[in-house]
Amino acid sequence: MIVRPEAASDAAAIRAVIDQAFEGHPHSDGSESDIVERLRTTGRLSLSLVAEVDDQLVGHIAFSRVTWDGAGDWYGLGPIAVSPASQARGVGKALIDAGLGRLRAADAAGCVVFGDPDYYGRFGFRTDERLVYEGAPAGYFMALAFGPVEGCGAVRYDPAFG
């Protein structure tokens, strides 16, 4: 498996993987590929990585800046998508590890995610009362700080998320 930054020529394959991964998912409204496209076209897709197996794109992860009343550059993870045929083979883990590593190397302050606590907890994400995401079920909004956390408040995702 190769994890690399997206190239301009990957856009259609990224959309296809995202649409396949979220099709029929009970927590999806079908807007995930549109979110990535809006972030990309507005120049606010901070980090976009793809996973390839045998020269075929099988996964994608997006990171974009979030804002809140704390200090430092914080990012939101998501959406992340892995083609159904490649799920449960370590593709998602490889994408998350690579993305978090790049954020750390860029001196980001931390990353937030809205998702399954059992899954994202494996990467060090934890709930933190200082960071709040309105309407999130208890435990499903988590943060991973790369250093001390200063401040508290509501986290706001990019308008591309709707």
C-alpha positions, 0 to 999 in steps of 0.5 A: 500500500502507498499513502500519498498526497492527492493529485489533481488527476485523483479527483474523480477516483476520490469521489467514487471511493467516498460515494462507495464507502458511504453508500447506505451508511446509517450515519451518512446523508450522502454529502461526503464527496460534496464536502471534499469537493467544496473544500478543494475548490475553495482552497480549504482542503488542508491535507488530502491523502490517498491510499493505493493498492496495486495502482488502484485508489482504495482510500482517502482522508481529508483534513481541514482547519477548524476554529474555536476559542483556543490557541493554535492551528487545529484541524478536523479529520474527515471525511475518511473513506475506504472502498468496501472491498478494501475495508478491514485491511488497515487502509484507514489506519494507514491514512489516519497515521500518515495524516496525523504524522503530517499534522504533527510535523507541520506543528499543528496544535491538534486534531478533532474528529466526530466518530466512533470512540472505539475506533478513533480512541485507538489513535489517541482521540479522547473526549475533552470538555474544553472542546465542544461540538454542538449536537454531538452525542456524548463521547462521539466528538473527540480531540487529539492534542499535540501539546498543551490545550489552551482555552475552551469553547465550541469548535466550528468546522469549515462552512463546506460541511454545511 
